[in-house]
Amino acid sequence: MSEPVRVLFVCLGNICRSPSAEGVFRQVVENAGLSNQVKIDSCGTGSWHVGKAPDGRAREAAARRGIDISDLRARQFQESDLFEFDYVLVMDRQSLADIKRVQKEIGGTEPELFLDYGSPSHDEVPDPYYGGNQGFEMVLDLIQEASEGLLARLRERLA
């Protein structure tokens, strides 16, 4: 069997958007029967939350959709991630610029905006951290749609 496709989701602190994307995409991949062919991880560009569980509101919103992200722990992006992952998918333009700066210096996987795989109505996954619970629901909706688009792309690659 060939090597699994490796997917990394990146946001600022790795406690809201990127662990939500990791959880949703993990479920999408499992539902497609591709768990043994896709490796999924997430991280943040900042170090503030390293070692912490996802935000409680993110965990609750995911749980309402049958997704458990409580086992995830925040970690910071490492330069080696650009060589260990086939897809480096970022949630917002600032994180994209930060990762692209590193990638231009050392090479590796070209980072992309995750929502390029989803709806053209949004290009960034908005940070729900300072908002209410509804923000977490919208984030999950955007992530779900982009996850389906990403899965379609991976199916082509894995075929």
C-alpha positions as CSV (number, residue, x, y, z in Angstrom):
1,M,0.0,0.0,0.0
2,S,1.2,3.5,-0.8
3,E,2.1,6.1,1.8
4,P,-1.0,7.9,3.3
5,V,-1.8,11.4,2.2
6,R,-0.8,13.8,5.0
7,V,-3.0,16.8,5.7
8,L,-2.2,19.6,8.2
9,F,-4.7,22.3,9.3
10,V,-3.3,25.6,10.6
11,C,-4.8,28.6,12.4
12,L,-3.4,31.1,14.9
13,G,-3.6,29.3,18.3
14,N,-4.8,25.7,17.4
15,I,-7.7,25.8,19.9
16,C,-10.7,26.7,17.7
17,R,-10.5,26.5,13.9
18,S,-7.7,24.1,13.1
19,P,-8.7,21.4,15.7
20,S,-12.3,21.8,14.5
21,A,-11.1,21.2,10.9
22,E,-9.0,18.2,12.1
23,G,-12.1,16.7,13.8
24,V,-14.5,17.3,10.9
25,F,-12.1,16.1,8.3
26,R,-11.3,13.0,10.3
27,Q,-15.0,12.2,10.4
28,V,-15.4,12.9,6.6
29,V,-12.4,10.6,5.9
30,E,-13.7,7.9,8.2
31,N,-17.2,8.0,6.6
32,A,-15.5,7.6,3.2
33,G,-13.6,4.5,4.5
34,L,-10.2,6.2,3.9
35,S,-8.9,6.4,7.4
36,N,-5.9,4.2,6.7
37,Q,-5.0,6.3,3.6
38,V,-5.1,9.8,5.1
39,K,-3.1,11.2,8.1
40,I,-4.6,14.4,9.7
41,D,-3.1,16.8,12.2
42,S,-3.5,20.5,13.2
43,C,-1.3,23.2,14.6
44,G,-1.1,27.0,15.3
45,T,1.3,29.6,14.2
46,G,1.5,31.0,17.8
47,S,2.7,29.3,20.9
48,W,0.2,30.7,23.5
49,H,-2.0,27.5,23.8
50,V,0.6,24.7,23.3
51,G,-0.5,21.6,25.2
52,K,-4.1,22.9,25.8
53,A,-7.3,21.2,24.7
54,P,-9.5,22.9,22.1
55,D,-11.7,25.8,23.4
56,G,-14.7,24.4,25.3
57,R,-17.1,26.1,22.8
58,A,-15.4,24.4,19.9
59,R,-15.6,21.1,21.7
60,E,-19.3,21.6,22.4
61,A,-20.2,22.7,18.9
62,A,-18.3,19.7,17.4
63,A,-19.9,17.3,19.9
64,R,-23.4,18.5,18.8
65,R,-22.4,17.2,15.4
66,G,-21.1,13.9,16.8
67,I,-17.5,14.9,16.5
68,D,-15.1,14.4,19.5
69,I,-12.1,16.7,19.5
70,S,-11.5,16.6,23.2
71,D,-8.4,14.4,22.8
72,L,-6.6,17.0,20.7
73,R,-3.8,19.2,22.1
74,A,-2.5,22.4,20.6
75,R,0.9,22.4,19.1
76,Q,2.9,25.1,17.3
77,F,3.7,24.9,13.6
78,Q,7.3,23.6,12.9
79,E,9.3,24.2,9.8
80,S,9.5,20.4,9.4
81,D,5.8,20.4,8.9
82,L,6.3,21.7,5.4
83,F,8.2,18.5,4.5
84,E,6.0,16.1,6.5
85,F,2.6,17.1,5.1
86,D,1.3,16.9,1.5
87,Y,-1.3,19.6,2.2
88,V,-0.8,22.6,4.5
89,L,-4.2,24.2,4.8
90,V,-4.6,27.4,6.6
91,M,-7.7,29.1,8.0
92,D,-6.9,32.8,7.3
93,R,-4.7,35.1,5.2
94,Q,-2.5,36.1,8.1
95,S,-1.6,32.5,8.8
96,L,-1.1,31.9,5.1
97,A,1.3,34.8,4.9
98,D,3.2,33.6,8.0
99,I,3.6,30.0,6.6
100,K,4.4,31.2,3.1
101,R,7.2,33.3,4.4
102,V,8.8,30.2,6.0
103,Q,8.1,28.1,2.9
104,K,9.8,30.6,0.6
105,E,12.9,30.3,2.7
106,I,13.1,26.6,3.1
107,G,10.8,25.0,0.5
108,G,8.4,22.2,1.1
109,T,4.7,22.0,0.6
110,E,3.0,25.2,-0.6
111,P,0.4,26.3,2.0
112,E,-3.1,27.0,0.7
113,L,-6.3,28.6,2.1
114,F,-8.5,25.7,3.3
115,L,-11.7,27.4,2.1
116,D,-10.4,27.3,-1.5
117,Y,-11.8,23.7,-1.3
118,G,-15.2,25.0,-0.2
119,S,-17.7,27.8,-0.9
120,P,-16.6,30.8,-2.9
121,S,-18.6,33.0,-0.5
122,H,-15.8,32.9,2.1
123,D,-12.1,32.8,1.6
124,E,-11.2,32.7,5.3
125,V,-12.5,30.8,8.3
126,P,-13.4,33.6,10.7
127,D,-11.9,33.3,14.2
128,P,-14.8,32.5,16.5
129,Y,-12.8,33.0,19.7
130,Y,-14.1,36.4,20.7
131,G,-17.6,35.9,19.5
132,G,-20.6,33.9,20.6
133,N,-21.6,30.3,20.1
134,Q,-23.1,31.0,16.7
135,G,-19.6,31.8,15.4
136,F,-18.5,28.2,16.2
137,E,-21.5,26.8,14.3
138,M,-20.7,28.9,11.2
139,V,-17.1,27.8,11.4
140,L,-18.2,24.2,11.4
141,D,-20.5,24.8,8.4
142,L,-17.6,26.3,6.4
143,I,-15.2,23.5,7.5
144,Q,-17.7,20.8,6.6
145,E,-18.2,22.2,3.1
146,A,-14.4,22.6,2.5
147,S,-13.8,19.1,3.9
148,E,-16.1,17.6,1.3
149,G,-14.3,19.5,-1.4
150,L,-10.9,18.4,-0.1
151,L,-12.1,14.8,0.1
152,A,-13.1,14.9,-3.6
153,R,-9.6,16.1,-4.4
154,L,-8.0,13.4,-2.3
155,R,-10.2,10.7,-4.0
156,E,-8.7,11.8,-7.3
157,R,-5.2,11.5,-5.9
158,L,-5.8,8.2,-4.2
159,A,-7.5,6.6,-7.2
